[in-house]
Amino acid sequence: MKSNRGYLVWAGLCFIVVNALLFMYAYSPYQLSLGGFELRKVIQSEVDEADSVEEVLTESKGIDSLSMKIQDTVALSARTKTDSIVEEIASFPTTIKADSAINDSTHHRILLLGDSEAGGMKNVLNDYCQSNGHKLVATIEWYSATSVNFAKGDTISKLIAKYKPTYIFVLFGLNEVLARDAANRKAMAKLFHKRLRKVPYAWIGPTNWGQDFVVTDAFRAAADSAAFFSSKSLVLPKASDGRHPSLSGYRIWMANIANWIQTSARWKMKMMPPTRVGYPRKFRTIVFNAAEFRGY
């Protein structure tokens, strides 16, 4: 009986010591790695990240914080746990030269912003980024949004200021391929272009399945020379909704975009086919719905 009691006391002490060490690590400024894997701080890091993003966004005109969801990518796909958020690195250069060589060793901080098609593209883009030494820091998915939402409010400007990307992927327009008000679409596209804050970018036109009256032309007119990629001529496999690309469609689409970025884009960068698929998703995903939050 005495030996059993001593065993229980010893086990209890070990449990207390281990938990105390983990608690101290969670609030320490240091980061430890075991076997090449970063020992994650769950207690504070993710809460601070979400709070800091919401603090920036709630300053924007007309934002209702109750209608805004900020989730990380794994929460969107699994709903059961959150993915780790890697620390942001602020030492990367803020610009690259036009017509730079594809062997440029710059490792970019990439921001993807767009509508529901950006939501379908994010994981494919993440594979390309990680395979080529870039970091996808965040995605903004504004469901049911048009160029009016992206242009009129200052939400996009504040998110760019928050994440400090060195390269931006722009992907929206699916919700306005049937629009016919060319003058208005051009005006909105030009206003949105100013919100890019002179950061190098790749502006990707929407898929359209053969229907596109003015939006692609409006976006091309607003973009810098050789900074716009038209998707009008691409034939992509469709998802079951008949409106968005399937997963294989997104991969074909991204392969065409990557080839354009390396060969013809105004701001070229290394974007070779990924060596594998399914890289860890360590970027933030910020989700809006234009039906609840229009942004202006």
Secondary structure, 3 states (H helix, E strand, C coil): CHHHHHHHHHHHHHHHHHHHHHHHHHCCCCCCEECCEECCCCCCHHHHHHHHHHHHHCCCCCCCHHHCEEEEHHHHHCCCCCCCCCCCCCCCCCCCCCCCCCCCCCCCEEEEEECHHHHHHHHHHHHHHHHCCCEEEEEEEEECCCHHHHHHCCHHHHHHHHHCCCEEEEECCHHHCCCCCHHHHHHHHHHHHHCCCCCCEEEECCCCCCCCCCHHHHHHHHCCCCCEECCCCCCCCECCCCCCECHHHHHHHHHHHHHHHHHCCCCCCCCCCCCCCCCCCCCEEEEEECCCCCCC
